Amino acid sequence: MQYISTRGSAPTLDFEGATLAGLASDGGLYLPTEWPRFTEDEIRSMRGLPYPELAARVMKPFVAGSLADDELERLCHEVYGDFGHAAVTPLVQLNEQHWLLELFHGPTLAFKDVALQMLGRLFETFLERRGEHLTIVGATSGDTGSAAIRAVAGLDRVEIFMLHPSGKVSDVQRRQMTTVRAPNVHNLAIAGSFDDAQAHVKAMFADESVTSTLNLGAVNSINWARLMAQVVYYFYAGLQLGAPDRSAAYSVPTGNFGDIFAGYVAHKMGLPIEQLIVATNVNDILHRALRDGDYSAGSTVPTITPSMDIQVSSNFERLLFDVGGRDGGAMAEQMRAFAESKAMQLTNSQREGASALFTSGRADQEETTRALQWAYRNCAQVIDPHTGVGLHAAQQAELGAAVPIVTLATAHPAKFPDAVERATGVRPALPSRVGDLFGREEAMVEIGGDYASARDFVLSNAGANG
């Protein structure tokens, strides 16, 4: 399998190369040259497979030429055998139409674990093979950071610098990053927003003063391998609900568009999907883009769903490229203009291509709170606020009663205990497998919100621990 950049001018890479590169050298994002597709009979044959075996089956076409079948199967068993639930991503029924797909049974209690634990093993495998070292720079609005740090902490060939917006993640999210004491882990709290942190990371990949010194890699959902691993749980849920003989809809709390783009990939691979519902909070650039064609960034508004307090959704570029005709030159120009003005209109082909599968919903704080209350009072389910945004959008969806709607439960409620307790009166406890999170010492560095502060810290400290 070969991978091309959404902006057309970066070299074509194999899966190993695209995984280690993360962001393409032209600023674009890697995608497969073509979508592999399963037949209905092949999808039926996946019914009843344990999650690690299903993962290997779904990911096999994407890693062809870079990983042997037995290597991939071994990695899947190692990664998914360490989750807190035997089903890895269990499906829970709310009522006759609505379901939750619990994605928080990994080590840091968020959906990012499903992909990032795999990505850490892939890094280790490919770097050992090449005899190379990798410096990861990443930005997080809460969950990516802890999952990525947990995935690579202590690895000999990887060093990680994770940027998070100071004071804008929950206490649990922050501590899951800052209490990991490993010499290859650096936590940076920046004076700014997640969008600032994400922009700094992208800028480093384009900065010759950085790339000429360090071998950079990415763990954000700009890395194709991470998205690939997220495709699996759409197949898992779909099979539980009758695929390929029955289609389902999925409502996805969405910030950076990676989790829901994985659903688009599953659809392209043959999984029957009735609709993908993009669920946003009041930072609703994606809702406006899908509804009106207006992809314009505003000011980030802090909410009780901080992982979604994002105005620039990196992975949206992948969708626009694919539904807009895969014209790399046109995509590069469109994104260049957006970088300058922070506003753009989707083309007719992009709007039509997206609307064939995607719809969207928006939830403010009151609507999110009501969704948490409904789940608790009617279904005895305590959910986190991000999942509440997804559930609200699912309940507003205009779909027939025969179509099951799966809301992706992206985080354990204990990661946001204050918001959950205000809504339901129940204060969720951290699972015992997390340990004494609030008794551990934190370590992080506060830096300014400008790019130079982040770049200089990375350059000054990379390799300092040997």
C-alpha positions as CSV (number, residue, x, y, z in Angstrom):
1,M,0.0,0.0,0.0
2,Q,1.3,3.4,-1.0
3,Y,0.4,6.8,0.6
4,I,0.1,10.2,-1.0
5,S,-0.2,13.7,0.5
6,T,-3.4,15.7,0.3
7,R,-1.3,18.6,-1.1
8,G,0.2,16.7,-3.9
9,S,3.9,17.5,-3.9
10,A,5.4,15.3,-1.1
11,P,6.9,12.0,-2.0
12,T,4.8,8.9,-2.1
13,L,5.6,6.7,0.9
14,D,4.8,3.1,2.1
15,F,3.0,2.5,5.4
16,E,6.2,2.5,7.4
17,G,7.4,5.8,5.9
18,A,4.0,7.5,6.3
19,T,3.8,6.3,10.0
20,L,7.3,7.7,10.9
21,A,6.8,10.9,8.9
22,G,3.4,11.8,10.4
23,L,2.9,15.1,8.5
24,A,3.9,15.2,4.8
25,S,6.8,17.4,3.8
26,D,4.5,19.7,1.8
27,G,2.3,20.3,4.9
28,G,-0.4,17.9,3.8
29,L,-1.7,14.7,5.3
30,Y,-1.1,11.2,4.1
31,L,-3.9,9.0,2.6
32,P,-3.8,5.7,0.8
33,T,-3.6,5.9,-2.9
34,E,-6.8,3.9,-3.0
35,W,-9.4,2.6,-0.5
36,P,-9.3,-1.2,0.0
37,R,-12.8,-2.7,0.0
38,F,-14.2,-5.8,1.6
39,T,-17.0,-7.8,0.0
40,E,-20.1,-8.5,2.0
41,D,-19.0,-12.1,2.4
42,E,-15.7,-11.0,3.8
43,I,-17.4,-8.7,6.3
44,R,-19.7,-11.6,7.3
45,S,-16.7,-13.7,8.0
46,M,-15.5,-11.2,10.6
47,R,-18.5,-11.8,12.8
48,G,-17.6,-13.1,16.2
49,L,-13.9,-12.4,15.9
50,P,-12.1,-11.3,19.1
51,Y,-11.1,-7.7,18.9
52,P,-7.4,-8.3,18.3
53,E,-8.2,-10.6,15.4
54,L,-10.7,-8.2,13.9
55,A,-8.2,-5.4,14.2
56,A,-5.6,-7.4,12.3
57,R,-8.1,-8.3,9.6
58,V,-9.2,-4.7,9.1
59,M,-5.8,-3.1,9.2
60,K,-4.1,-5.8,7.0
61,P,-4.6,-4.0,3.6
62,F,-3.2,-0.7,4.9
63,V,0.1,-2.2,6.2
64,A,0.8,-4.4,3.2
65,G,4.5,-4.4,2.3
66,S,5.5,-3.0,5.7
67,L,4.3,-5.6,8.2
68,A,4.0,-9.4,7.7
69,D,0.6,-10.9,8.7
70,D,2.1,-12.6,11.8
71,E,3.8,-9.4,12.9
72,L,0.5,-7.4,12.7
73,E,-1.4,-10.1,14.6
74,R,1.2,-10.2,17.3
75,L,1.1,-6.4,17.8
76,C,-2.7,-6.5,17.9
77,H,-2.8,-9.2,20.6
78,E,-0.1,-7.3,22.6
79,V,-1.9,-4.0,22.5
80,Y,-5.5,-5.0,22.9
81,G,-4.9,-7.7,25.5
82,D,-4.0,-5.0,27.9
83,F,-7.4,-3.2,28.0
84,G,-9.7,-3.1,31.0
85,H,-12.6,-4.9,29.3
86,A,-12.4,-8.2,27.4
87,A,-14.4,-6.8,24.5
88,V,-12.0,-3.8,24.3
89,T,-14.7,-1.5,22.9
90,P,-18.0,-2.9,24.3
91,L,-21.3,-1.8,22.8
92,V,-24.0,-0.9,25.4
93,Q,-27.7,-0.5,24.6
94,L,-29.5,2.6,25.9
95,N,-33.0,2.0,24.3
96,E,-34.5,0.5,21.2
97,Q,-32.6,2.7,18.9
98,H,-29.6,4.3,20.8
99,W,-26.4,2.6,21.7
100,L,-23.1,3.6,23.3
101,L,-19.7,2.4,22.0
102,E,-17.4,2.5,25.0
103,L,-14.0,3.6,23.9
104,F,-12.5,4.4,27.3
105,H,-11.3,1.0,28.6
106,G,-7.6,1.7,27.8
107,P,-4.9,2.8,30.2
108,T,-5.8,6.6,30.1
109,L,-9.6,6.2,29.9
110,A,-10.1,7.8,26.5
111,F,-10.7,6.7,22.9
112,K,-7.2,7.8,22.0
113,D,-5.8,4.7,23.7
114,V,-7.3,2.4,21.1
115,A,-5.1,3.9,18.4
116,L,-2.1,5.4,20.3
117,Q,-1.2,2.1,22.0
118,M,-0.9,0.6,18.6
119,L,1.0,3.6,17.2
120,G,3.6,3.3,20.0
121,R,4.2,-0.3,19.1
122,L,4.5,0.6,15.4
123,F,7.1,3.3,16.2
124,E,9.1,0.8,18.2
125,T,9.0,-1.8,15.5
126,F,9.9,0.5,12.6
127,L,12.6,2.4,14.5
128,E,14.3,-0.8,15.7
129,R,14.3,-2.0,12.1
130,R,15.9,1.2,10.8
131,G,18.2,1.8,13.8
132,E,16.8,5.3,14.1
133,H,15.5,7.6,16.8
134,L,12.4,9.8,16.7
135,T,11.4,13.0,18.3
136,I,7.6,13.3,18.6
137,V,6.0,16.7,19.0
138,G,2.3,16.8,19.6
139,A,-0.5,19.1,20.7
140,T,-3.4,18.0,22.9
141,S,-6.7,19.4,24.0
142,G,-6.7,16.8,26.8
143,D,-6.7,13.1,25.8
144,T,-4.2,12.7,23.0
145,G,-1.4,13.8,25.3
146,S,-1.9,11.3,28.0
147,A,-2.5,8.4,25.6
148,A,0.5,9.2,23.5
149,I,2.8,9.7,26.6
150,R,1.6,6.4,28.0
151,A,2.2,4.7,24.7
152,V,5.9,5.8,24.3
153,A,7.1,6.4,27.9
154,G,10.3,4.6,28.5
155,L,11.0,3.7,24.9
156,D,14.7,3.9,24.0
157,R,14.2,5.2,20.5
158,V,11.5,7.8,21.0
159,E,11.4,11.1,22.8
160,I,8.1,13.0,23.2
161,F,7.3,16.7,23.7
162,M,3.6,17.3,24.3
163,L,2.0,20.8,24.3
164,H,-1.2,21.5,26.1
165,P,-3.1,24.8,26.7
166,S,-2.3,25.9,30.2
167,G,-5.3,25.7,32.5
168,K,-7.6,24.5,29.7
169,V,-7.6,20.7,30.3
170,S,-9.2,18.9,33.2
171,D,-7.2,18.0,36.4
172,V,-7.4,14.3,35.5
173,Q,-6.3,14.9,31.9
174,R,-3.4,17.1,33.0
175,R,-2.2,14.7,35.7
176,Q,-2.4,11.7,33.4
177,M,0.3,13.5,31.4
178,T,2.4,15.3,34.0
179,T,2.7,12.4,36.5
180,V,4.4,10.1,34.0
181,R,8.0,10.2,35.1
182,A,10.2,8.9,32.2
183,P,13.3,10.6,30.8
184,N,11.9,10.6,27.3
185,V,8.7,12.6,28.3
186,H,8.4,16.4,28.2
187,N,5.2,18.2,29.1
188,L,4.8,21.8,27.9
189,A,1.9,24.0,29.2
190,I,1.6,26.9,26.7
191,A,0.0,30.2,27.3
192,G,-2.7,29.9,24.6
193,S,-5.3,27.6,23.1
194,F,-5.2,24.2,21.6
195,D,-5.3,25.7,18.2
196,D,-2.1,27.7,19.1
197,A,-0.4,24.5,20.2
198,Q,-1.5,22.6,17.1
199,A,-0.2,25.4,14.9
200,H,3.1,25.3,16.6
201,V,3.4,21.6,16.0
202,K,2.6,22.0,12.3
203,A,5.1,24.9,12.1
204,M,7.9,22.7,13.5
205,F,7.4,20.2,10.7
206,A,7.9,23.0,8.2
207,D,10.8,24.6,10.0
208,E,14.2,23.7,8.5
209,S,16.0,24.7,11.7
210,V,14.0,21.9,13.4
211,T,13.8,19.2,10.7
212,S,17.5,19.5,9.8
213,T,18.4,18.7,13.5
214,L,15.7,16.3,14.6
215,N,13.9,13.3,13.1
216,L,10.3,14.5,13.8
217,G,7.3,12.3,14.1
218,A,3.6,12.9,15.0
219,V,1.1,11.2,17.2
220,N,-1.9,13.6,16.6
221,S,-4.5,12.3,14.3
222,I,-2.5,13.8,11.4
223,N,-0.7,10.5,11.6
224,W,-2.4,8.0,9.3
225,A,-1.5,5.0,11.4
226,R,-3.5,6.4,14.3
227,L,-6.6,6.9,12.1
228,M,-6.2,3.4,10.6
229,A,-6.5,1.8,14.1
230,Q,-9.7,3.8,14.8
231,V,-11.4,2.3,11.8
232,V,-11.6,-1.0,13.6
233,Y,-14.2,-0.1,16.2
234,Y,-16.6,1.0,13.5
235,F,-16.4,-2.5,12.1
236,Y,-16.7,-4.0,15.6
237,A,-19.9,-2.0,16.4
238,G,-21.4,-2.5,12.9
239,L,-20.9,-6.3,13.1
240,Q,-22.6,-6.4,16.5
241,L,-25.6,-4.7,15.0
242,G,-25.9,-6.9,11.9
243,A,-23.4,-5.7,9.3
244,P,-23.2,-6.2,6.3
245,D,-26.9,-7.0,6.2
246,R,-27.9,-3.9,8.3
247,S,-26.6,-0.4,8.4
248,A,-26.1,1.8,11.4
249,A,-25.5,5.5,12.0
250,Y,-22.8,6.9,14.2
251,S,-22.7,10.1,16.3
252,V,-19.2,11.2,17.1
253,P,-18.2,14.0,19.5
254,T,-15.8,15.8,17.2
255,G,-13.0,18.3,17.5
256,N,-10.1,17.5,15.2
257,F,-12.3,15.3,12.8
258,G,-10.0,12.3,13.2
259,D,-12.4,10.0,15.0
260,I,-15.2,10.5,12.6
261,F,-13.0,10.4,9.5
262,A,-12.2,6.9,10.6
263,G,-15.9,6.1,10.2
264,Y,-15.7,7.5,6.6
265,V,-12.8,5.2,5.9
266,A,-14.8,2.2,7.3
267,H,-17.6,3.2,4.9
268,K,-15.2,3.4,2.0
269,M,-14.0,-0.1,2.9
270,G,-17.6,-1.5,2.6
271,L,-19.1,-1.2,6.0
272,P,-22.7,-0.1,5.6
273,I,-23.2,3.2,7.3
274,E,-26.4,5.1,7.1
275,Q,-25.1,8.4,8.4
276,L,-22.1,9.9,10.2
277,I,-23.2,12.6,12.6
278,V,-20.6,15.3,13.4
279,A,-21.4,16.4,17.0
280,T,-19.8,19.7,18.1
281,N,-20.1,22.0,21.0
282,V,-20.4,25.8,20.6
283,N,-17.0,25.8,18.9
284,D,-18.9,24.7,15.8
285,I,-16.7,25.3,12.8
286,L,-17.4,21.8,11.5
287,H,-21.2,22.2,12.0
288,R,-21.2,25.4,10.0
289,A,-19.0,23.9,7.3
290,L,-21.3,20.9,6.7
291,R,-24.5,22.9,7.1
292,D,-23.5,26.1,5.2
293,G,-20.2,25.4,3.4
294,D,-18.6,28.0,5.7
295,Y,-15.3,26.8,7.2
296,S,-14.3,29.9,9.1
297,A,-12.5,29.9,12.4
298,G,-13.6,32.2,15.3
299,S,-12.4,32.6,18.8
300,T,-12.2,29.5,20.9
301,V,-14.9,29.4,23.7
302,P,-14.0,27.4,26.8
303,T,-16.7,24.8,27.6
304,I,-17.3,21.7,29.8
305,T,-16.1,19.7,26.8
306,P,-12.5,21.0,26.6
307,S,-11.3,18.3,24.2
308,M,-13.6,19.8,21.6
309,D,-12.7,23.4,22.1
310,I,-11.1,23.6,18.7
311,Q,-11.5,26.0,15.8
312,V,-9.2,24.4,13.2
313,S,-9.9,20.7,12.5
314,S,-6.8,19.2,10.9
315,N,-8.4,16.1,9.5
316,F,-11.1,17.9,7.7
317,E,-8.6,18.4,5.0
318,R,-8.5,14.7,4.3
319,L,-12.2,14.6,3.7
320,L,-12.2,17.7,1.5
321,F,-9.4,16.2,-0.6
322,D,-11.1,12.9,-1.0
323,V,-14.6,14.1,-1.8
324,G,-13.3,17.0,-3.9
325,G,-11.6,14.9,-6.5
326,R,-8.2,14.3,-4.9
327,D,-6.6,17.3,-6.6
328,G,-3.5,18.0,-4.5
329,G,-2.6,21.3,-6.2
330,A,-6.1,22.7,-5.6
331,M,-6.1,21.4,-2.0
332,A,-2.8,23.1,-1.3
333,E,-4.0,26.4,-2.6
334,Q,-7.3,26.1,-0.7
335,M,-5.4,25.5,2.6
336,R,-2.8,28.2,1.9
337,A,-5.6,30.7,1.5
338,F,-7.3,29.4,4.7
339,A,-4.0,29.7,6.6
340,E,-3.9,33.4,5.7
341,S,-7.5,34.4,6.2
342,K,-8.8,31.6,8.6
343,A,-11.9,31.4,6.4
344,M,-12.9,29.5,3.3
345,Q,-15.9,28.3,1.4
346,L,-16.2,24.7,0.5
347,T,-16.5,24.0,-3.2
348,N,-19.7,22.5,-4.6
349,S,-18.1,19.1,-5.1
350,Q,-16.8,19.2,-1.5
351,R,-20.2,20.1,-0.1
352,E,-22.0,17.5,-2.2
353,G,-19.5,14.8,-1.4
354,A,-19.7,15.4,2.3
355,S,-23.5,15.6,2.4
356,A,-23.8,12.2,0.9
357,L,-22.8,10.6,4.2
358,F,-22.3,13.4,6.8
359,T,-24.7,15.5,8.8
360,S,-24.0,17.5,12.0
361,G,-25.4,18.7,15.3
362,R,-24.4,21.3,17.8
363,A,-24.9,21.2,21.6
364,D,-24.5,24.1,24.0
365,Q,-23.8,23.5,27.7
366,E,-27.5,23.2,28.7
367,E,-28.2,20.7,25.9
368,T,-25.1,18.7,26.9
369,T,-26.2,18.6,30.5
370,R,-29.7,17.4,29.6
371,A,-28.2,14.6,27.6
372,L,-26.1,13.5,30.7
373,Q,-29.3,13.6,32.8
374,W,-31.3,11.6,30.3
375,A,-28.7,8.9,30.1
376,Y,-28.5,8.6,33.9
377,R,-32.2,8.8,34.7
378,N,-33.5,6.7,31.8
379,C,-30.7,4.3,31.2
380,A,-28.7,4.2,34.4
381,Q,-25.6,5.2,32.4
382,V,-23.2,7.9,33.7
383,I,-21.5,9.4,30.7
384,D,-18.9,12.2,30.2
385,P,-19.8,15.6,28.7
386,H,-18.2,14.9,25.4
387,T,-20.3,11.8,25.0
388,G,-23.2,13.9,26.0
389,V,-22.6,16.2,23.0
390,G,-22.7,13.1,20.8
391,L,-25.8,11.7,22.4
392,H,-27.6,15.1,22.0
393,A,-26.8,15.1,18.3
394,A,-27.9,11.5,18.0
395,Q,-31.2,12.2,19.6
396,Q,-31.8,15.1,17.2
397,A,-31.0,13.0,14.1
398,E,-33.7,12.6,11.5
399,L,-33.4,8.8,11.0
400,G,-36.1,6.1,10.9
401,A,-36.7,4.1,14.1
402,A,-35.2,1.0,12.4
403,V,-31.8,2.5,12.1
404,P,-29.6,1.9,15.2
405,I,-27.6,5.0,16.2
406,V,-24.3,4.5,17.9
407,T,-22.9,7.3,20.0
408,L,-19.1,7.0,20.5
409,A,-18.4,7.3,24.2
410,T,-15.0,8.9,24.0
411,A,-14.0,9.3,27.6
412,H,-14.6,7.8,31.0
413,P,-16.9,10.1,33.1
414,A,-14.3,10.2,35.9
415,K,-12.1,12.3,33.6
416,F,-14.6,15.2,34.1
417,P,-16.0,14.6,37.5
418,D,-17.2,18.1,38.3
419,A,-19.3,18.5,35.2
420,V,-20.8,15.0,35.6
421,E,-21.6,15.6,39.2
422,R,-23.3,19.0,38.5
423,A,-25.5,17.3,35.9
424,T,-26.4,14.1,37.6
425,G,-25.5,14.4,41.3
426,V,-23.2,11.5,40.9
427,R,-19.4,11.9,41.2
428,P,-17.8,9.2,39.1
429,A,-14.8,7.5,40.6
430,L,-11.6,6.7,38.8
431,P,-11.2,3.0,38.0
432,S,-8.8,1.2,40.3
433,R,-6.5,0.4,37.3
434,V,-5.6,4.1,37.2
435,G,-4.0,4.0,40.6
436,D,-3.2,6.9,42.9
437,L,-3.3,9.6,40.2
438,F,-3.8,12.5,42.6
439,G,-1.0,11.4,44.9
440,R,1.8,11.5,42.4
441,E,4.1,14.4,41.8
442,E,3.6,16.5,38.6
443,A,6.3,17.7,36.2
444,M,5.7,20.2,33.4
445,V,7.2,23.4,32.0
446,E,5.2,26.6,31.5
447,I,6.2,28.4,28.3
448,G,4.9,31.4,26.4
449,G,2.2,31.1,23.7
450,D,4.5,32.1,20.8
451,Y,6.0,29.6,18.3
452,A,9.6,30.5,19.1
453,S,9.2,29.5,22.8
454,A,8.0,26.0,21.8
455,R,10.5,25.6,19.1
456,D,13.5,26.7,21.2
457,F,12.5,24.4,24.1
458,V,12.3,21.4,21.9
459,L,15.6,22.2,20.2
460,S,17.3,22.8,23.5
461,N,16.0,19.7,25.3
462,A,15.8,17.0,22.6
463,G,18.4,14.4,23.4
464,A,19.3,15.9,26.7
465,N,18.4,12.7,28.5
466,G,20.5,10.6,26.3
